[in-house]
């Protein structure tokens, strides 16, 4: 891990630059379990986390929620029995920003 999980999100506005293709490749190396996909024309990071039951998945999503609140950067969360799907992207720019990779790394840390 490159220390990405220890970094903090920077304030982001609608005119903030998204990550370049090269930055995306480099940052993705630090969170290889996340898939980069396009949803309604916006790139997102998505990962499915598996658990033994609903209670464990719920506890994890609460941890992710606390991380999100601390950085004022919020994911889409789908909570199901035995799994939680987390998607990060920067709504203000309609795509990926370094903040999303930071939060993906923090999410991975919360899972381990």
N, C-alpha and C positions, 0 to 999 in steps of 0.2 A: 504494500500500500504506500502510496506516495505522500501521505499526509493530507490527502484531499478531505478526509472526514474531520480534520482539525481546523480547516479553514472556515471562514464565516461568509455568509451571503452578503453581497453588496446591494444597496438600494437600486432598484431597477425601474426605469420609466419606459414609456412606449417607444422612445427613440434610442433606447440602449441597443448596442450591437449584439446580435446573436453570435454564437460561436462559429468560427470559420470551419471549413471542412477539415483542415489540418488540426485545429484545436479539438474538434469533435473526435477525431481518430485518437489523438493522444489522451484526452480525458476518458474516452471509452475504455482504454486499456486499464484504467484504474477501477472500473466497475464493469468487468466483462460479463457478468451474469445478467446485466440489463440489456434489453433489446431496444434498439432505436427504430421507431416506426412512425408512420405518418397517419394521423387521425384527422379527418376533415381538413387536410392540407397543412396541419401543424405537426412538426416533429415532436415526439415525446419519448421519454425513457419509461420503460415498463418492465416490471418484474413480478412474478408470482411467487409468494412465500408459502410454504407448506407447514402445517401444524397437525398435531394429533386430534385436536378437537376445536370447537367453536370458542371456548373460553381462552385458549392459548392464542388463537388468531385475534380475538378481541383485545387481549392484553397488549399484543404487538401493535395493533392499530392505534391504541391509546398512546403507546410510546412514540410512534411516528407522529401522532398529533401534537404531542408535547414538543418534539423536535421542530415541527413546522411552526408552531406558535412562537418558539424562542427565536426563530430566524425570520418570522413574518413572511414565510414562503410556504405555500400550501399545495399538497398533492390532491389528486383524485384517488380515493380509496374504495375498493370494492371488497367488502367483508363477506365471506361465505363460510360454511362449515369446513373447517380444516384448511382454509387458505385465505390469504389476503393478497389482492392485486393492487400494487402501488404504481401510480403514473406521475411522473414529474415533468413539467414544462413550464415555461414562463408565459403566463396568460397575457401580460402587457405587450410582449413582442410577438406572440403567436408562434413560438418555437422554443428552441433550446438556447440556454444561457449557461455560463459556467456554474451559476447557482444550482441548477438542476443536477449537475454532476456531483457537486458538493453534497447536496441533500440525498442523492442516491447512495453515496459513500457512507453518509451518516445512518441511513436506513439499513444498509448492510451491517454496520457496526451494532445497531440495535438488535439485529437478528441473531448475532453470534453470541 
